[in-house]
């Protein structure tokens, strides 16, 4: 039997830190052929990237203030969050197929939280009874999308909410993510 590490999402409410979202689309622009001075005149080519599963990494307080502001007539812009920070949720096959992790011992290191770049979420269940598979987060696979477009996509059934991590697992994820993000990156010495 699996431990319910996730609480059921509040459909129609503010998104939550640690919430698993399915079906997020990201719009990426190819700016490789555009100089900074011609960007306004030329429309860069865009590509829509589908993220089957992702997890929210924007703090709860910011998401809550944003949501409450959007519900108020004449809402204040100083509480709005323009983009929500997300990280892909991937299985072991995805990490192996693009050769980010290739050896079983490296997967074991990731599963025991000894690999700072990765965070492991074991098979679990959601409070509502739904099960979630084993996931890995690669903190180098972050992306952001406009928050208003995610709410709009949810409203039209394109993005679905699958629950959010409960304490203490959300604190564990947050601690590891901020540690990875806040590390001091030094260049390799030759």
C-alpha positions in Angstrom: 0.0 0.0 0.0 1.3 3.5 -0.8 1.3 6.5 1.4 -0.9 9.4 0.5 1.7 12.1 -0.1 -0.7 14.3 -2.0 -3.8 16.2 -1.0 -6.6 16.7 -3.5 -6.4 19.9 -5.5 -8.9 22.6 -5.0 -10.3 23.0 -8.5 -11.1 26.6 -9.2 -8.9 27.9 -6.5 -5.3 29.2 -6.5 -2.6 26.9 -7.7 -0.4 25.5 -5.0 3.3 25.0 -4.5 3.9 21.3 -5.1 0.8 20.9 -7.2 1.0 18.4 -10.0 -0.4 19.7 -13.3 -1.1 17.7 -16.4 -1.3 19.1 -19.9 0.6 22.4 -19.6 1.7 24.0 -22.9 4.7 26.3 -23.1 5.3 28.6 -26.0 9.1 28.9 -26.9 10.5 31.4 -29.3 13.4 30.8 -31.6 15.5 34.0 -31.3 18.7 32.5 -32.7 18.3 34.5 -36.0 17.3 37.7 -34.4 19.5 40.5 -33.2 18.4 42.5 -30.1 17.9 45.5 -32.3 15.6 43.8 -34.8 13.4 41.9 -32.3 10.6 44.5 -32.4 10.4 44.4 -36.2 10.7 40.7 -36.8 8.4 38.0 -35.4 10.4 35.1 -34.1 9.3 31.6 -34.9 7.5 29.9 -32.0 7.1 26.3 -31.0 4.5 24.9 -28.7 6.0 22.5 -26.2 3.7 20.0 -24.4 4.5 19.1 -20.8 2.5 15.9 -19.9 3.3 16.3 -16.2 4.8 19.2 -14.2 4.9 20.5 -10.7 4.5 24.0 -9.4 7.5 25.6 -7.8 6.2 29.2 -7.3 5.5 29.9 -3.5 2.0 29.5 -2.2 1.8 33.1 -0.8 2.5 34.6 -4.2 0.0 32.3 -5.9 -2.7 33.0 -3.2 -2.2 36.8 -3.4 -2.4 36.6 -7.2 -5.6 34.6 -7.1 -7.3 36.8 -4.6 -6.4 39.9 -6.6 -7.8 38.4 -9.8 -11.1 37.8 -8.0 -11.5 41.4 -6.9 -13.0 44.0 -9.3 -10.3 46.5 -10.3 -7.6 44.2 -8.8 -4.2 45.5 -7.9 -1.4 44.8 -10.3 1.2 44.7 -7.5 -0.1 41.3 -6.3 -0.1 39.6 -9.7 2.3 36.9 -10.7 3.1 37.1 -14.4 4.5 33.6 -14.8 4.3 30.4 -12.8 7.5 28.4 -12.3 7.2 24.7 -13.1 9.5 21.7 -13.4 8.9 18.6 -15.5 8.0 15.4 -13.8 9.7 12.5 -15.6 10.0 8.8 -15.2 13.2 6.8 -15.3 12.8 6.0 -19.0 12.8 9.7 -19.9 16.0 10.4 -18.0 17.7 7.3 -19.6 16.5 8.1 -23.1 18.1 11.5 -23.4 21.1 10.2 -21.4 20.9 12.5 -18.4 21.2 9.4 -16.1 22.5 6.2 -17.6 23.8 4.1 -14.8 21.6 2.3 -12.2 23.8 3.5 -9.4 23.1 7.1 -10.4 19.3 6.3 -10.2 19.9 4.9 -6.7 21.7 8.1 -5.7 18.8 10.2 -7.1 16.3 8.0 -5.2 18.1 8.5 -2.0 18.4 12.3 -2.5 22.2 12.2 -2.8 22.1 13.8 -6.3 21.4 17.5 -5.8 20.2 18.1 -9.4 17.3 15.6 -9.0 14.4 15.2 -6.6 12.6 11.8 -6.3 8.9 11.4 -5.8 8.1 7.7 -5.1 4.9 6.0 -6.1 2.1 7.4 -4.0 -1.6 8.1 -3.8 -3.7 11.2 -3.6 -6.1 11.8 -0.8 -8.9 11.3 -3.4 -7.7 7.7 -4.1 -5.9 8.3 -7.4 -2.4 6.9 -7.6 0.7 8.7 -8.9 3.6 6.9 -10.5 7.3 7.3 -9.6 8.6 10.7 -10.7 11.9 12.5 -10.9 12.4 16.3 -11.0 15.4 17.6 -12.9 16.0 21.0 -11.5 17.7 22.0 -14.7 14.4 21.4 -16.5 12.6 24.4 -15.2 10.2 26.5 -17.4 7.6 29.2 -16.8 4.3 30.0 -18.5 2.0 33.0 -18.0 -0.2 32.3 -15.0 -3.3 33.7 -16.6 -3.0 31.3 -19.5 -2.7 28.3 -17.1 -5.9 29.4 -15.4 -7.6 29.9 -18.8 -6.4 26.4 -19.9 -7.7 24.9 -16.7 -11.1 26.6 -17.2 -11.4 25.0 -20.7 -10.3 21.5 -19.5 -6.8 21.6 -21.2 -4.8 21.6 -17.9 -5.9 19.3 -15.1 -4.8 19.4 -11.4 -3.8 16.1 -9.8 -3.2 17.0 -6.2 -0.4 18.7 -4.3 2.3 17.5 -2.0 1.4 17.5 1.7 3.7 18.3 4.6 6.5 17.3 5.2 7.1 16.2 1.6 6.4 19.7 0.2 9.0 21.2 2.6 11.5 18.6 1.6 11.0 19.4 -2.1 11.2 23.2 -1.4 14.4 22.8 0.7 16.1 20.8 -2.0 15.0 23.1 -4.8 16.2 26.3 -3.1 19.5 24.5 -2.1 20.1 23.6 -5.8 19.0 27.1 -7.0 21.1 28.9 -4.4 24.3 27.0 -4.9 27.4 29.0 -5.8 28.4 27.9 -9.3 32.1 28.1 -9.9 33.7 27.4 -13.3 35.8 24.3 -13.7 39.4 24.9 -13.2 41.7 23.7 -15.9 
